[in-house]
Amino acid sequence: MGGTVVGVDIGSNAVRGVEVQGYDTAKPVVVRQHEVPLPETAVRRGEVVEQATVATALRRLWAGGGFKSKDVALGIGGQRVFARDMTVPRAPLPQIRESLPFHVQELLPVPVADVLLDFYPLAEENGESGPMVSGLLVAGLKEAINANVAAVMSAGLRPVRMDLIPFAISRALAPVRSAQGREVIVEIGANTTNVVVVENGIPHFVRMLPNGGDDVTRALATRLQWAPEQAEQAKRALGMGSSMMRPEDRPIIEIVYEVVGELLSGVRNTLAYYANAHPARPVTRVLLTGGASELSGLANALGEVVRLPVAANEPVGVAYARAGKGAVPTTRPSFVTATGLALGSNA
């Protein structure tokens, strides 16, 4: 097989790594995966704020996971990165990317000089002024991206690729070689929910919402005057309730319902915006993933809100090492991003 690369997902609560062998072949294999917790002060909304803390966690990740490669595919996301629909005059892609600063200032809340820009073409069309290219504009604050890269390099690792996290998620769950039709991926993390409409394996619409599973934990801790650890334990144990719920659990369940309801309303409104903008291209189902998606009852609640079938999903098109020290029995939803990052290293 080909070489190996490690997809690294720096989350709010943990750093996760997935090492893929043969990432540049038709039959990639996940050979190792591991995670190491982070203190809640180390990363804020996808941005490293304590570089030394994260670098130490990454060194522990490599030691504990037994990763063989130091080549890293790094994800970027959070509230200081965004993707938007954009149409530009048709031109070679390098020329389009070079011209982006002249097209996007009105779309940005900060000066162009403060961001890194990229453009992912999707389709060509004829406009009033001639041939056009429609696609996705991706913009990220240099300060946030550089902080994440610096933490990785401080740990003695080599960043070989950076990728937008929603793109990595779609690559893992709906790869071009096996995807069919139009689906929406909803990835619910600790502090961010990624909504990605994928058509035949290609992302056509991306939104990153500032809500996640930690909102539930914080609400429980604040309103019930609990320690964060107690709130997290109650959230995981009770989820959105069941027929066996005890009377004393009702205040907890009511808070969970309220906060999750706000998150799901955001997803519903995002899909409504997409449907209004693309009435001839409706989505057919939801692929649900992300660490916070494992909350009991959430998948059913999401299906009721968006009125679409919901399938819990894990990476497809990859195999898993089954024997020896590096055996990987499966990939949990929280490892999807890291898997997709590794798989994109041949792009």
C-alpha positions in Angstrom: 0.0 0.0 0.0 0.9 3.7 -0.2 2.1 5.8 2.6 0.4 7.0 5.8 -0.9 10.3 7.0 -2.7 11.3 10.2 -5.8 13.4 10.1 -5.9 15.6 13.1 -9.0 17.2 14.5 -8.4 19.8 17.2 -11.7 20.0 19.0 -12.9 22.0 22.0 -12.7 19.0 24.3 -10.1 16.7 22.7 -7.6 16.2 20.0 -8.3 13.2 17.8 -6.1 11.5 15.3 -6.8 8.9 12.6 -3.9 7.3 10.7 -4.8 6.1 7.2 -2.6 3.8 5.2 -2.8 4.0 1.4 -4.7 7.3 1.6 -3.6 7.8 -2.0 -4.9 4.5 -3.3 -8.4 3.1 -4.1 -8.4 1.0 -0.9 -7.4 3.2 2.1 -7.2 1.5 5.5 -7.6 3.1 8.9 -4.8 1.5 10.9 -4.8 3.6 14.1 -7.0 6.1 15.9 -6.7 7.7 19.3 -7.9 10.8 21.3 -6.6 12.8 24.2 -8.8 15.1 26.2 -8.1 18.9 26.4 -8.9 21.3 29.2 -11.8 23.6 28.3 -9.5 26.6 28.2 -7.2 25.3 25.5 -9.4 25.7 22.4 -12.2 28.2 21.9 -14.7 27.7 19.0 -12.2 25.8 16.9 -9.2 28.1 17.6 -6.2 27.2 19.6 -5.7 29.7 22.4 -3.2 27.8 24.6 -0.6 26.6 22.1 1.7 24.9 24.6 -1.3 22.9 26.1 -2.4 21.7 22.7 1.1 20.8 21.6 1.5 18.7 24.8 -1.8 17.0 24.1 -0.6 16.2 20.5 2.6 14.7 21.8 0.5 12.5 24.1 -1.8 11.6 21.2 1.2 10.3 19.2 2.6 8.4 22.2 -0.7 6.9 23.2 -2.0 6.1 19.6 1.3 4.7 18.3 1.1 6.8 15.1 3.9 6.0 12.7 3.8 9.1 10.5 4.4 12.7 11.5 2.7 14.0 8.4 -0.6 15.7 9.4 -3.7 16.7 7.6 -5.2 19.5 9.6 -8.8 20.7 9.7 -9.9 24.3 9.9 -13.4 25.4 11.0 -15.2 27.1 13.8 -16.6 30.6 14.0 -13.6 32.4 12.3 -14.0 30.4 9.1 -16.9 30.5 6.7 -18.0 29.2 3.3 -20.5 31.1 1.0 -22.0 30.6 -2.4 -20.1 32.7 -5.0 -20.2 33.3 -8.8 -17.3 34.7 -10.7 -16.4 35.2 -14.4 -15.0 32.0 -15.9 -11.2 31.8 -15.9 -8.5 29.3 -15.1 -8.7 28.3 -11.4 -5.4 29.9 -10.4 -6.5 33.2 -11.9 -9.9 33.0 -10.1 -8.1 32.4 -6.8 -5.7 35.3 -7.4 -8.6 37.7 -8.1 -10.6 36.8 -5.0 -9.5 39.8 -2.9 -11.1 42.1 -5.5 -14.4 40.2 -5.4 -15.0 39.5 -1.7 -14.5 42.5 0.5 -18.3 43.2 0.8 -18.8 39.6 1.9 -16.3 39.8 4.8 -16.7 41.2 8.3 -12.9 41.9 8.4 -10.3 43.4 6.0 -9.2 41.1 3.2 -5.6 41.3 4.3 -6.6 39.5 7.5 -8.0 36.3 5.9 -6.9 33.4 3.8 -9.1 32.8 0.8 -9.9 29.9 -1.5 -12.5 29.0 -4.1 -14.0 25.6 -4.9 -15.6 25.6 -8.4 -18.8 23.6 -8.8 -20.4 24.4 -12.1 -20.3 26.6 -15.2 -23.2 28.7 -16.3 -24.0 31.6 -18.7 -24.6 34.9 -17.1 -25.7 38.3 -18.5 -22.1 39.3 -18.9 -20.8 36.0 -20.3 -19.6 32.6 -19.0 -19.5 32.3 -15.2 -18.3 29.8 -12.6 -20.4 29.1 -9.5 -18.8 27.6 -6.4 -18.0 28.0 -2.8 -15.8 30.8 -1.3 -13.9 29.8 1.8 -12.4 32.4 4.0 -10.6 32.0 7.3 -8.9 34.4 9.6 -5.1 34.1 9.3 -4.7 34.5 13.1 -6.9 31.5 13.9 -5.4 29.2 11.2 -1.8 30.2 12.1 -2.5 29.4 15.8 -3.6 25.9 14.9 -0.6 25.3 12.6 1.8 26.6 15.2 0.5 24.2 17.8 1.0 21.2 15.4 4.5 22.3 14.5 5.4 22.8 18.2 4.5 19.2 18.8 7.2 18.2 16.2 4.6 17.3 13.5 4.5 18.2 9.8 1.4 19.8 8.4 1.1 18.6 4.8 -2.5 19.8 4.1 -5.2 22.0 5.5 -8.8 21.4 4.7 -12.2 22.9 5.6 -13.8 20.6 8.2 -17.2 20.3 6.4 -15.3 19.1 3.3 -13.5 16.5 5.3 -16.8 15.3 6.8 -18.4 14.9 3.4 -15.4 13.1 2.0 -15.7 10.5 4.8 -19.4 10.0 4.8 -20.4 10.6 1.1 -17.3 10.0 -1.1 -17.7 10.7 -4.8 -17.0 7.1 -5.8 -20.0 5.7 -3.8 -22.4 8.6 -3.2 -25.7 8.9 -5.1 -28.3 11.7 -5.0 -28.5 14.7 -2.8 -28.1 14.4 1.0 -27.5 16.7 3.9 -24.8 15.9 6.4 -25.5 17.3 9.9 -22.4 17.0 12.1 -23.0 18.1 15.7 -19.8 18.8 17.6 -19.1 20.3 21.0 -19.5 23.9 19.9 -20.2 23.9 16.2 -22.8 22.2 14.0 -21.8 21.7 10.4 -24.5 21.5 7.8 -23.3 20.3 4.4 -25.5 19.6 1.3 -23.7 17.0 -0.8 -24.8 16.1 -4.3 -23.2 12.9 -5.7 -20.4 13.2 -3.2 -19.6 16.9 -3.9 -20.4 19.6 -1.3 -22.7 22.3 -2.8 -23.7 24.2 0.3 -22.0 24.7 3.7 -23.0 26.4 6.9 -21.3 26.3 10.3 -23.7 27.0 13.1 -22.4 28.3 16.5 -24.2 25.6 18.5 -23.3 22.2 19.8 -23.5 19.6 22.6 -21.6 21.7 25.1 -24.4 24.2 25.1 -26.5 21.5 26.9 -23.8 20.9 29.4 -23.4 24.6 30.2 -27.1 25.2 30.5 -27.4 22.3 33.0 -24.5 23.4 35.0 -25.7 27.0 35.2 -29.3 26.5 35.9 -28.9 23.6 38.3 -25.8 24.9 39.9 -23.8 21.8 39.1 -20.2 21.2 38.3 -19.6 20.7 34.6 -18.6 17.1 35.1 -22.0 16.4 36.8 -23.9 18.2 34.1 -22.1 16.2 31.4 -22.8 12.9 33.1 -26.5 13.7 33.5 -26.7 14.7 29.8 -25.1 11.5 28.6 -27.2 9.3 31.0 -30.6 10.8 30.3 -30.4 12.3 26.8 -33.8 13.6 25.7 -35.6 11.2 28.1 -37.5 8.0 27.8 -40.7 6.3 29.0 -38.8 5.2 32.1 -38.0 8.8 33.2 -38.2 9.4 36.9 -40.1 12.5 38.2 -36.8 13.9 39.6 -35.3 13.8 36.1 -37.9 16.1 34.6 -36.1 19.5 35.3 -33.0 18.0 33.6 -35.0 16.8 30.6 -36.8 20.1 30.2 -33.4 22.0 30.0 -32.1 19.4 27.5 -35.2 19.8 25.3 -35.0 23.6 25.3 -31.3 23.8 24.3 -31.5 21.0 21.8 -34.6 22.5 20.4 -32.7 25.8 19.7 -29.9 23.8 18.0 -32.4 21.8 15.8 -34.2 25.0 14.9 -31.0 26.4 13.6 -30.6 23.3 11.4 -34.2 23.5 10.2 -33.8 27.2 9.3 -30.6 26.5 7.4 -32.2 23.8 5.4 -35.2 26.1 4.7 -32.8 28.7 3.4 -31.2 26.1 1.1 -34.6 24.9 -0.1 -35.7 28.4 -0.9 -32.5 29.1 -2.8 -32.5 25.8 -4.6 -36.1 24.7 -5.1 -35.4 22.3 -7.9 -32.7 20.5 -5.9 -34.3 19.1 -2.7 -32.4 16.9 -0.3 -33.6 13.4 0.3 -32.2 12.4 3.7 -30.0 13.5 6.6 -26.7 11.8 7.5 -26.2 12.5 11.2 -22.7 12.3 12.8 -20.5 14.1 15.3 -19.7 13.4 18.9 -22.8 15.2 20.2 -25.1 13.3 17.8 -24.9 10.4 20.1 -27.2 12.1 22.6 -30.1 9.7 23.2 -33.3 10.7 21.3 -31.6 13.4 19.2 -31.8 11.6 15.9 -35.5 11.1 16.2 -36.0 14.7 17.2 -34.0 15.9 14.2 -36.1 13.8 11.9 -39.3 15.3 13.3 -38.0 18.9 12.9 -36.7 18.6 9.4 -39.2 16.0 8.2 -36.6 13.9 6.5 -35.3 10.4 7.2 -32.2 10.5 9.4 -29.4 7.9 9.2 -26.6 7.7 11.8 -23.5 7.4 9.6 -19.8 6.4 9.8 -17.1 6.6 7.1 -17.6 4.6 4.0 -15.1 3.4 1.4 -12.4 2.7 3.9 -11.4 -0.5 5.6 -10.2 -1.0 9.2 -7.2 -2.9 10.5 -8.6 -6.0 12.2 -5.6 -7.7 13.8 -2.6 -7.0 15.8 -1.7 -4.1 18.0 -3.2 -1.5 15.6 -6.6 -3.1 15.4 -9.4 -0.6 14.8 -12.8 -2.1 15.3 -14.9 0.8 14.1 -14.9 4.6 13.8 -17.1 6.5 16.3 -18.9 9.6 15.1 -16.4 11.8 16.9 -13.6 10.4 14.7 -15.3 11.2 11.3 -13.6 14.6 10.8 -10.1 13.2 11.4 -10.8 10.3 9.0 -12.0 12.6 6.3 -8.9 14.9 6.7 -6.6 11.9 6.2 -8.5 10.7 3.2 -8.2 14.1 1.6 -4.4 14.2 1.6 -4.1 13.0 -2.0 -6.4 15.9 -3.2 
